[in-house]
Structures are given as C-alpha cells and as structure tokens.
Amino acid sequence: MTPTPLGIVLRHDKTGFTFITREHLKTWEFVHYQTDRQQILCRVAETEPLTEYPVEFLLDTGISPGDVAEFCGFDPDEFKYFMTKGVVIGYFDESLGEFINPRMNPAAGIVIHRSAAEQLREINKVQSGEIGSATIGTISGTDFEVVLSVKDVVSQHLSVIAATGAGKSYTVGVIVEELLTSRNRAPVLIFDPHGEYTVLDAIANDPRFWDGDYKPKVRIVKPDKIKIRVGDLETSDLISIIDDGTMSDKMKTLFGSACRTLRRDRSKQFTRSELRNAVEKERVDGNDSTIEGILWRLRKLDNGIFHDHEDVPIVDYLRIGQLTVMDVSGISTGFQQMIAQVILQKIFDARQKTENGTYTSATPDKYLPYPVFVILEEAHRFAPQGSGSGAGGDGGEGGGRVAKSKPIIKTILSEGRKFGVGICMVSQRPSKLDSDSLSQCMTQITMRIINPADQEQIGRSIESVSRDIVSELPALAKGHAIISGVGINTPTIVRIRQRYGRDRGVSKDAPSIWVRESRTGHAEQGSGAIIPDQEMDIGV
C-alpha cells in the first residue's frame, strides 16, 4: 500500500526537523520518510499553527474566524496548515535487531508520510501469537498491536510505574494473562500486599487460556498459610523480629552467642524450643534479667508466621504454567519484608545451585530447572529509597529499620539474568523506590505520573526514558502507557488492551454503595461491592 503523504520538510536543526502539513497530528504519532536506501521512522514531537488568525478575528465568539478572514480578503486555507516538529528514530537494521539513527535529519523538501502497519511492524521485537510474545495493547490512536518480547522482559526485569488510578494493577493483570497463555506457560509468583490479585484465579477456568492438554493453574496462598522456618533465618533477621527498639547490646551479644552455638553443634535448622534452650544456657550469675528479657522477646516467634518445621515450598509455588499469588494483606510491613526476603533468597538459591549442578532431581524440593518471574506489588515497600524500611508508619515490626528484603532484591536485579530469575517492580511512588533497583529494570511500562518528585526519579533512574517521555507522563490518559526499554524496539504510547477477567483494583463507587445501604439496610457483599470501571474493565 502506498504510504499517505503528510507534508514537506521546511527546515531542520540539531533537535529534529519541521514539516508543514494540513493534518493536526498528535504528539508521539509515527511518521516516516524515504531515502534512496532506507525508510526512516520518526515521531511527532509538537505541533503549532503555521499562521495565526489576527487577534481582531477572534473577538466575537458568535462569528467564525474563517468567515471573518474570507470577508477581509484572506485565503481561509492559509490558516489550516500546521508546523510540526519531528524527531528521527531511525531505520531498522535486521542484523542488529534494532533501530539505527542515521545521525542526520531530513533535508528541506523531503516528503513526510504517515506510518501505517507496514512501517510500524519493526517496533515489535516479536510477532503476536508466536512463542515468547505478549500482546499488551495497541499504539494509541491505531489498531496496530504492540507486542513485548517475553524473553527480554523476564531476563532483564520490568518496572510498572503509575499514579493511583492510572491502571497500574490492571496492566499487571494483562501481563500475567499473557505470561500464562499456552505460548509462554510461565511460572509466575506475585507478592501481593493488598490481596488485589486473587481475582486472577479465574484464569485457570477460562477456556481462552487452554490449548490441547495445557491448562494454566492458579494457586492463592492466604496469609495464614504462609510459614517461615525459624532455622532459615539469620541471627540478624531474628534480632530484627524480636527487638522492639529496647534490646540492649548485651542482649544482642548473648543472643548471637546462643545462635552460633546452635549452628555449630547442630545443623542450621533448629526449633524455637531449641533456641530458647540455647539462650538459657547463656545464663550465668548476674545476667538473669538479661536472659529473661531475651526469652520474653522470643515470644514474638509464636505469632503464627514462624514455624519449627514447615517451610515455603518454593518449587511447588513455581511450576510451569502456574500463577501463585502470595496474599500478604493484613501482615505488617516489617513481616512482609521478612517474608519477601526469605522467599526471594530461596528462589535465587534454587536457581543458582540448579544452574551450577548443586541441586539436581535428587533434591526435588530445591531443584528448579527453568527461569521464573516474580512480581513485587508496592515495590517501594521492599526496596525503599535510602536506608529506611518503607514501613510508612504502619506500626509493623521492623518499622524504621533497613528493609530486610532490599539486599536480596538488589542482588537478583544485578545477577538474576545469569540464573533466570526475573523481577517486575510495581509502584505508584517511584520517588520512594530505590533508584538503583529501578535502574536495573530494563523494560519500563510507565503510566500517568503527576507528582514532580516521581517524574524526576523516573528521569534520573531509567536510562531509556528521555526528557520528552517524562514531560508526557502527566498527560497520559487512563489505561495508556509509554512502553520503553529492551522489550520493544522504540518507546511507544500504548493503549493497554482489555483484560479477559475482572479487576479488583478498580475504585469503589462510594455513593452507589451508600444509597444501596440506606435502601436495603445492608451493603451487598461480593460482586455488588465493586463497580466495574467501564474504561478499563470488561465488566461482569
């Protein structure tokens, strides 16, 4: 199909080129021009009128300025042209698999064309429907599908950043749906602080995900089923759990001595009773009150999360074609961080030692012979900026201390590619998220961000996010995102596709609930409590 001519280049400078057109183009629309050897893809940066109406023509709102212009002898057509700024993306190099900037702008007189599907196909690294593809949505204003490369997203990490209400959780749901299709069959673990992803259990019974003998599985792990084996915790972890800020240096020294004795005399695993006995053995004349203080604090290990023998069954949580949602809602931030630290450490250990041959099929509870993907919702809780815990004053254990989960997250982000552990960092407050961690996410899905501090953090932390991307973030419509990084060949504004299932992250319609409550005397439970978002949810 012959491309549609849009206009002609007027001039260029070091920032781009300007062309004249009668089309009022949107920013971020794709256009292109043809050289003798290549087709050069470009993006619209800004548009302004070529000729402005005299102010006098605009004083009477009841009369069309065009009519006034024609009455005064002006040609009305001269006010219908636009001067449009474009920036060059480049030509696609098949051998390199990426766009190459020609390092020059089009000369005056070059014809600029509107880009159709034929010119846009190289934006995607993979084609829709093939193994390793994730169809995330369409280029804004078109029906051209945007497809992410799952291989690149999973191996080099992903960030999903958006202000509250912009569609962040919805977008994560779309990503999970794509990962669980028969063309991917990914093992996915979601760390869910609010319990909002439990609705994804509908995927298992949705025929759209079935293919032959393949049927995805969804496992929901409720808070009361999450257990951490006490013997898996380091001495520093145990101290951070039992210390409420009043534990003296002498207490910490004696407690550390008891832990070292346990691990020297026995295997690393020990029970809470054995830990108490080891502390008792540190009792000598004059330190009774100190020992009693430690034993009193050890009662915090009896809160239901910590167990003598039960462990996190990592291999069971990370099966091919299975989504596991760890619902940690209702658990304080400090304990959420502890749980995340233990689980992520076990995952990294399993993949690392499986790769180097330490774990084999002879150790089935630790053998993990395939890459895995972990989604961290509210990632700023687990890898906060600076040395804080990210507890946000929720009164949880560990508040005000260094987030225990942060070191292992940073380790996986920097080394996980070698061992097949991918992380997706999801947050609505990037300014509170560790900048080094954010910079390690090499594919970015960035939605509407209004807070200037959050915009600055994005621009500072993400290499592929340029100044024009940051400036676009406040104006993004709900359900739209700028996708950039290694999962796609060039940054693109995308309208996220409709979810197959229901989204629990939509806002509650408070007035409707209040009115229903006043009429019936009680609010309906379940399906009536949350009203579907007509723009972002397909409804019920």
Secondary structure as UniProt FT lines:
FT   STRAND          4..13
FT   TURN            14..15
FT   STRAND          16..21
FT   TURN            27..28
FT   STRAND          30..34
FT   STRAND          39..49
FT   HELIX           55..58
FT   TURN            61..62
FT   HELIX           65..71
FT   TURN            72..73
FT   HELIX           76..79
FT   STRAND          82..93
FT   TURN            94..97
FT   STRAND          98..100
FT   TURN            108..109
FT   STRAND          111..114
FT   HELIX           117..120
FT   HELIX           121..123
FT   TURN            128..129
FT   TURN            131..132
FT   STRAND          133..139
FT   TURN            140..141
FT   STRAND          145..149
FT   HELIX           150..156
FT   STRAND          158..161
FT   TURN            164..165
FT   HELIX           168..179
FT   TURN            182..184
FT   STRAND          188..192
FT   TURN            193..194
FT   HELIX           198..205
FT   HELIX           207..209
FT   TURN            212..213
FT   STRAND          217..221
FT   HELIX           223..225
FT   STRAND          228..229
FT   HELIX           230..232
FT   HELIX           235..242
FT   HELIX           249..265
FT   HELIX           272..280
FT   TURN            281..282
FT   TURN            285..286
FT   HELIX           288..297
FT   HELIX           298..302
FT   STRAND          306..307
FT   HELIX           314..317
FT   TURN            320..321
FT   STRAND          322..327
FT   TURN            329..330
FT   HELIX           333..355
FT   TURN            356..357
FT   TURN            361..362
FT   TURN            364..366
FT   STRAND          372..376
FT   TURN            377..378
FT   HELIX           379..382
FT   TURN            386..387
FT   TURN            392..393
FT   TURN            397..400
FT   TURN            404..405
FT   HELIX           406..419
FT   STRAND          421..427
FT   HELIX           430..432
FT   HELIX           435..439
FT   STRAND          443..446
FT   HELIX           452..461
FT   TURN            463..464
FT   HELIX           467..472
FT   HELIX           473..475
FT   TURN            478..479
FT   STRAND          480..485
FT   TURN            486..487
FT   STRAND          492..496
FT   TURN            504..505
FT   HELIX           510..520
FT   HELIX           526..528
FT   TURN            534..536
//
